[in-house]
Amino acid sequence: MSTPILALILVTGSASTLWFLSLILKDAGIIDIFWAPGFFIVATITALAQNTLSLRSVMILVLTALWAERLGAHLLARWRASPVEDRRYAAMRADGEFWWKSLFRVFWLQAVILWTISWPLQAAIARGGVPFGPLDAIGGAVALAGIMIEAVADRQLARFKQDPANRGGVMDGGIWAWSRHPNYFGNALMWWGFWFIAASAGAWWTVFAPLAMTFLLLRVSGVALLEKDIAERRPGYAAYVRNTSAFVPLPPKARARR
């Protein structure tokens, strides 16, 4: 059995186990916690299949471990603190028969997307024999920058939400003054960094992965989904939109005029 197929079976099996657990908990949001750790699992399985660990492989494993531990812990804490199921899954549940549909529409779908997006990691690790080059170093630095931006953004937003005085308000301070979704930008940046590493190993064709991830973050599960009705729930959000870049961090318009 090929390593990529083994990785697909492993992440799909893990998602299936989480689906069964979600039936007991009546909360499909548990799958979100698996997202980042799932990539580390794929990277580890791919690395274990190689005869030796290259410098490129070690760098990828370290970066994915840092990201998986940080984001996994963050999402776990957020999930445990929430008394209700994420509104995305709650809306799906309202359609009826969600208990079995969620296996395909949520858990297996996320597993397949995870495996597809992970191809730069798989290809870069599998081509450990290709010498480590400048593009590897650039990719590692870009990926690390993305991980740090995402971590800072998540931390700032979590602190903002912890203050009862901010209930219903708009987080427009810190890095959020430069981008309405800096956490998503950091995530996209990380994947472009991983692609640079894969490209250095000769796997240029894996560019579909960061392109797909960026598209998902902008048009599907990220920016577009969150901003669909947020202005109705947070009165100050319309002004925030006018003054702040949606994705790529840029100087705030209001600040630029002063």
HUNOR-V414428 format. One record per residue. N is the residue number from 0. RES is the residue in one small letter. SS is DSSP state (helix for helix, strand for strand, loop for the rest). PSI is psi as a letter, one per 30 degrees, with the letter a starting at -180 (999 if undefined). NEAR is the number of other ideal C-beta (glycine too) atoms within 10 Angstrom. Layout:
N_RES_SS_PSI_NEAR + N_RES_SS_PSI_NEAR
This chain:
0_m_loop_k_6 + 1_s_loop_l_8 + 2_t_helix_e_17 + 3_p_helix_e_18 + 4_i_helix_e_10 + 5_l_helix_e_15 + 6_a_helix_e_23 + 7_l_helix_e_19 + 8_i_helix_e_14 + 9_l_helix_e_17 + 10_v_helix_e_25 + 11_t_helix_e_17 + 12_g_helix_e_11 + 13_s_helix_e_18 + 14_a_helix_e_21 + 15_s_helix_e_14 + 16_t_helix_e_12 + 17_l_helix_e_20 + 18_w_helix_e_21 + 19_f_helix_e_10 + 20_l_helix_e_12 + 21_s_helix_f_22 + 22_l_helix_e_13 + 23_i_helix_e_7 + 24_l_helix_f_12 + 25_k_loop_h_10 + 26_d_loop_j_18 + 27_a_loop_f_25 + 28_g_loop_f_20 + 29_i_helix_f_19 + 30_i_helix_f_26 + 31_d_helix_e_20 + 32_i_helix_f_20 + 33_f_helix_f_23 + 34_w_helix_d_17 + 35_a_helix_e_24 + 36_p_helix_f_22 + 37_g_helix_e_25 + 38_f_helix_e_24 + 39_f_helix_e_21 + 40_i_helix_e_18 + 41_v_helix_e_26 + 42_a_helix_e_25 + 43_t_helix_e_19 + 44_i_helix_e_19 + 45_t_helix_e_24 + 46_a_helix_e_21 + 47_l_helix_f_11 + 48_a_loop_f_15 + 49_q_loop_l_15 + 50_n_loop_e_6 + 51_t_loop_l_8 + 52_l_loop_k_13 + 53_s_loop_l_20 + 54_l_helix_e_12 + 55_r_helix_e_24 + 56_s_helix_e_23 + 57_v_helix_e_14 + 58_m_helix_e_20 + 59_i_helix_e_30 + 60_l_helix_e_18 + 61_v_helix_e_13 + 62_l_helix_e_23 + 63_t_helix_e_25 + 64_a_helix_e_16 + 65_l_helix_e_17 + 66_w_helix_e_24 + 67_a_helix_e_20 + 68_e_helix_e_13 + 69_r_helix_e_17 + 70_l_helix_e_22 + 71_g_helix_e_18 + 72_a_helix_e_13 + 73_h_helix_e_18 + 74_l_helix_e_20 + 75_l_helix_e_15 + 76_a_helix_e_12 + 77_r_helix_e_16 + 78_w_helix_e_17 + 79_r_helix_e_9 + 80_a_helix_f_10 + 81_s_loop_k_11 + 82_p_loop_f_5 + 83_v_loop_l_8 + 84_e_loop_k_19 + 85_d_loop_k_17 + 86_r_helix_f_9 + 87_r_helix_e_15 + 88_y_helix_e_20 + 89_a_helix_e_14 + 90_a_helix_e_11 + 91_m_helix_e_17 + 92_r_helix_e_17 + 93_a_loop_f_8 + 94_d_loop_f_9 + 95_g_loop_k_8 + 96_e_loop_h_8 + 97_f_helix_f_19 + 98_w_helix_e_13 + 99_w_helix_f_10 + 100_k_helix_e_13 + 101_s_helix_f_20 + 102_l_helix_e_18 + 103_f_helix_e_10 + 104_r_helix_f_15 + 105_v_helix_d_22 + 106_f_helix_e_23 + 107_w_helix_e_17 + 108_l_helix_e_14 + 109_q_helix_e_20 + 110_a_helix_e_25 + 111_v_helix_e_14 + 112_i_helix_e_17 + 113_l_helix_e_23 + 114_w_helix_e_21 + 115_t_helix_e_13 + 116_i_helix_f_22 + 117_s_loop_f_26 + 118_w_helix_e_21 + 119_p_helix_e_29 + 120_l_helix_e_29 + 121_q_helix_e_24 + 122_a_helix_e_23 + 123_a_helix_e_30 + 124_i_helix_e_30 + 125_a_helix_f_19 + 126_r_loop_h_17 + 127_g_loop_f_21 + 128_g_loop_f_11 + 129_v_loop_k_15 + 130_p_loop_k_11 + 131_f_loop_k_18 + 132_g_loop_a_14 + 133_p_helix_e_9 + 134_l_helix_f_14 + 135_d_helix_e_23 + 136_a_helix_e_14 + 137_i_helix_e_15 + 138_g_helix_e_27 + 139_g_helix_e_22 + 140_a_helix_e_12 + 141_v_helix_e_19 + 142_a_helix_e_26 + 143_l_helix_e_18 + 144_a_helix_e_14 + 145_g_helix_e_22 + 146_i_helix_e_22 + 147_m_helix_e_15 + 148_i_helix_e_22 + 149_e_helix_e_24 + 150_a_helix_e_17 + 151_v_helix_e_16 + 152_a_helix_e_23 + 153_d_helix_e_18 + 154_r_helix_e_15 + 155_q_helix_e_17 + 156_l_helix_e_17 + 157_a_helix_e_14 + 158_r_helix_e_13 + 159_f_helix_e_17 + 160_k_helix_f_14 + 161_q_helix_f_9 + 162_d_loop_j_9 + 163_p_helix_f_6 + 164_a_helix_f_7 + 165_n_helix_g_12 + 166_r_loop_k_7 + 167_g_loop_f_9 + 168_g_loop_a_14 + 169_v_loop_k_20 + 170_m_loop_j_19 + 171_d_loop_g_18 + 172_g_loop_l_11 + 173_g_helix_b_15 + 174_i_helix_f_18 + 175_w_helix_f_22 + 176_a_helix_f_19 + 177_w_loop_f_17 + 178_s_loop_k_21 + 179_r_loop_f_24 + 180_h_loop_i_23 + 181_p_helix_f_26 + 182_n_helix_e_23 + 183_y_helix_e_24 + 184_f_helix_e_27 + 185_g_helix_e_23 + 186_n_helix_e_23 + 187_a_helix_e_25 + 188_l_helix_e_23 + 189_m_helix_e_24 + 190_w_helix_e_24 + 191_w_helix_e_19 + 192_g_helix_e_23 + 193_f_helix_e_32 + 194_w_helix_e_27 + 195_f_helix_e_22 + 196_i_helix_e_30 + 197_a_helix_e_30 + 198_a_helix_e_21 + 199_s_helix_e_23 + 200_a_loop_g_26 + 201_g_loop_g_11 + 202_a_loop_h_20 + 203_w_helix_e_11 + 204_w_helix_f_12 + 205_t_helix_g_22 + 206_v_helix_f_15 + 207_f_helix_f_13 + 208_a_helix_e_23 + 209_p_helix_e_21 + 210_l_helix_e_14 + 211_a_helix_e_16 + 212_m_helix_e_23 + 213_t_helix_e_19 + 214_f_helix_e_12 + 215_l_helix_e_19 + 216_l_helix_e_21 + 217_l_helix_e_17 + 218_r_helix_f_11 + 219_v_helix_d_11 + 220_s_loop_f_14 + 221_g_loop_c_21 + 222_v_helix_e_18 + 223_a_helix_e_13 + 224_l_helix_e_14 + 225_l_helix_e_13 + 226_e_loop_g_14 + 227_k_loop_e_9 + 228_d_loop_g_10 + 229_i_helix_e_15 + 230_a_helix_f_15 + 231_e_helix_e_9 + 232_r_helix_f_8 + 233_r_loop_j_14 + 234_p_loop_e_11 + 235_g_loop_g_12 + 236_y_helix_e_19 + 237_a_helix_e_12 + 238_a_helix_e_13 + 239_y_helix_e_19 + 240_v_helix_e_15 + 241_r_helix_e_9 + 242_n_helix_f_15 + 243_t_loop_k_24 + 244_s_loop_k_18 + 245_a_loop_e_15 + 246_f_loop_d_17 + 247_v_loop_k_12 + 248_p_loop_k_19 + 249_l_loop_l_12 + 250_p_loop_k_11 + 251_p_loop_k_18 + 252_k_helix_e_11 + 253_a_helix_e_14 + 254_r_helix_e_11 + 255_a_helix_f_9 + 256_r_helix_f_7 + 257_r_loop_999_5
